[in-house]
Amino acid sequence: MHNPYMTGKLVYLRAPTEEDALGKWYEWFSDPDVTRYLGERNFPNSKEMQLDFFRGLSLDTSRLVLSVVRVEDDQHIGVVNLSGINWVHRYADVAVVIGDQG
């Protein structure tokens, strides 16, 4: 495990890395099976777009994105996203994307 934020039996959550952004992360958001239930899935994604998104995360205090990583092989398999965080009223929108279902 590398820098775990929260751990479970099968997966753990950690801060995303540039390596994640340059891996298969971008492909998940172009896959209609993966994005079937997401509100924002209308445009294809690219490595460059995913890298731009990743680099902007540290500037956005209304969003928390964590990588979902398999414990057994340390493979990045998805992301958890809290967006529209309202720190005063304590609510947010939640999205979970598991891109590598193997």
Beta strands, then each sheet from edge to edge (+ up, - down):
strand 1: 4-7
strand 2: 11-14
strand 3: 63-70
strand 4: 76-86
strand 5: 91-98
sheet 1: 1+ 2- 3+ 4- 5+
end
